[in-house]
């Protein structure tokens, strides 16, 4: 009899702990959207056992409270509206536990914002460097800045050629090729 009571008590404790994990996760989701991996890390940091955290996350995924596709679209929308490129967005998504290829991010960018990568680059260049499009030094700065924002060199170069800054120093392509390998 005492053994049954101990087993029931242990089951009750596990059920209660799982309920606490779900409630903690729901409070977090009240404040902001999370990926499944991000939520699992959060629950583990809050002191829940990894198995219980995983179980709670799976239940919330089943109820569609956590949806990595929805989360990734939100992140893509947010970062693209802040002028960030596909590679930057890919890195931020990886930090949140979501692995997407750059071309998938570009497709989603097209769907979400109806703005292509080239249009984002053109907008940024026209806003920052409209008066100095032919100046090689300024264009070098623009290329480096755009690459830090997560845009590919080939996309930047293509836009610059369209804008008429085709005569940027030859050493520029050598310099950016080295940076692209990093």
C-alpha positions, 0 to 999 in steps of 0.5 A: 500500500505504501509503495502504491502511494509513493508511485502515485505521489511520484506520478503526481509530482511529474504531472505537476512539474509538466503543468508548471513547465507548460504554464511557464512556456505559455507566460513566455509566449504571452510576451513574445513568439519563440521557436521550439528550440528557443523555448526548450532552452528557456525552460531548461534554464528555468530549472525544468528537466530537459525531458519535461521541457521537451515534452511541454514544447511538443504539447505546445507545438501540437496545439500550434502555440509554437510554430517554427514556420510562423516564427521564421516568417516573423523573424524574416519580416522583422529583420528585412524591414530593418534593412538586413539581408538574407545571410544576416537573417539566416544567422539570426534564425540559426541562433534561435534553432531554425536552420533555413537555406538562404534561397528559402529565406529569399523566397520567404522575403519575396512573399512576406515583403514583396521586396526583392534583395536587389530592391532592398540594396537599391533603396539602401544605396540611394538613401545613403550614397545617392550623391556618391554613386561613382566614387570608388571609395564611397562604393567600397564603403557601401559594399562592405556595409551591405555585406555586414548587413547580410547581402551577398557580394554578387547581388550588391555588385549586380545592383551597383552595375545597374546604378552605373557604378561599374568602374569601381576599383579592381582591387575592390573585387579582390578585397571583397572576395577575401571577406566573403570567404570569412 
